[in-house]
Amino acid sequence: MYNFFRAFITKIFNYIDEGICFTDVNRNITYWNSGAATITGYRFDEVAGKNYGQVIDYFDQNGKKIDYTHDPTAQVSENAAPQERRLSVSHKDGHPVPVLLRSFPVYGDNAELTGFIHLIIDDSCRKTQQAKMGALTKAAYIDSLSELFNKQYLEKRLRTLLSTAPDRRKAFSILYVQITGFREFNEKYGVARGDQLLKMIAKTLSSVIYIPNMIGRWYGASFIIIAETVNKSLILMLADKLKARVAETNYTIGEETVSIQLVIGHTVSQDYDTIDYLIQRAMKASLEGESPEAPPVPEKFQTDKATVVSKENGESRFHSARSRR
């Protein structure tokens, strides 16, 4: 009867995709199913009786080899408690295979430790799915030229912020950033040069923006920054920092150095806002010398005053912010 059940269980285990390995208390391999052979490339006759840690090499998620005295199979032996860890196993052919390794202690009738069971689960599918999801997300929400968030994602984020229940909604700020003279630049130097300039400016701007704030390309040569703060001083400091960082950026064509100018407008979200109202105010604020007009709203709402920064004659004013190189 024992031999029958042994053969029966062995047959079932060999139909399982997951790798199953039994070891004794000294971690010597006593059973190795076909799943383990498929994942590692080693047949049972190649590993039978050998020490598990000296046959199979494991690597952490940074690609660093794990010493066999410290891998999960050794830890379950030392702690006599189940262990679980995501890592990579070195295939017989040499390539790494992402796996989820689960190790369990096995006890006899007298509660003495008799050995261990190790489940080796191929994690390649999960990695592939994550990579596919990442690629799909990037295609849907990342602008291919600037490599910033695209307009679709910015609208999605703004829609979420504005649709939050009023009693839980937090006000936030919008900065509208425009590269001036970009159309003329394209006409003079060509679209390819214009794309290079746009990429450079996008990287420069994104280097200034930190979580929880975010930046994306709105359209053409304009960008939107969603800032968590509504503190006017902090927003003006951010605008100045953006201008200064762009001013430090050098873009040369041959022996000619191109002058880069930014116009930045700022507004704070209001209870009545829609995405169109919000962006429209920030855009109006970015127009030099033009005070933004608030959209028509119910009397019970307080009209927002959009602001931007500029420096004229060495004095700060709340108009438009323009950076010159």
Phi, psi and omega in degrees: 000320180299314181296325179297310180294326178297315179293322181296311180296319179299318179297318178296314181300326181285350175266357181269134181291328181291148177280137178233129181225133173253138174229156176276187184296339179265008178071023174277135187286126179246342177211145185206109186276178183293331177297317177295323179294321180293317184290320186262338183088356181261130175281163182299320182293344179274339185242348184304129177081352181271157180288129186304313184293339181265351178264317186254130176261135178244149179231141179284180185290350175265003179086007181274132181293136180265126179299136186297341177279353181234008180284169184304328179292330176283323181294322178292331177290320182286319187265346183053039179220150181303144179231145177218136183200141173267127180202193178236140176254142180278116177292156179304328180283350176111341182275150180281144177238116178296130181222159167252117183256123176240127182236137183227141174281150178239132183245148179273189183298329182263020178067017177272147180289124183248344181166197185217152172244133180238124175258125181247107185254121180296120183259008184298321181297318179296318178298318181295317179296320178296320179295319179295317179296321178296320179293319179294319178296317179297318180295325184278326191237358181248129177290125187293333182276306184276341185063023171259175173301144180268178183299322181300317180290320178300317178296320178299315180294316179296321179298321178295315181296320184280341182267357177297142181307137185307324182287346179245358185283137175250137177292153179215171182245153176237132172246126177258117186246126182233135171273115182278151178072017184290323179296317178296323178298315179299319181293325184278316187252349179101157183295322181300316176295322179298320177297320178298317180296317181298317178299317181297314180295320179300315179295321180296313180296316183294336179291345181264340187265127180238153175303138012272000177289158179215155181228146177210165177273125182277300171191157178052237182254029181241149182229154175240133174246126175259114184249139182288329184278151172243009178289117185300320181297318180293323179294318179294324176296319178296317178299317178296321180294320177298316180297316183294319181294321178292323179297332180279348184280130179257128174230111183242145174236106187067238178261003183263131175260125184274133177277125182252131179236138176242143170241129185234128175242152186223141173211161180247139182294148178236165183300327185274359194294148163242171179299317181297314178302314185297309181294322181299318180294317180295321178295317179297322180293336182280349180283125186299129176074009181242124179280130182292142176263136178284146179290157178297130182221162175302151185297334184289343180268144177273130182292134178281143176250106180285144182224155171216176185243142167213165177234118178236127180056032175082002182248139178280135176226161180262078174229237180256151182256121181234131180253130180237144174251000000 
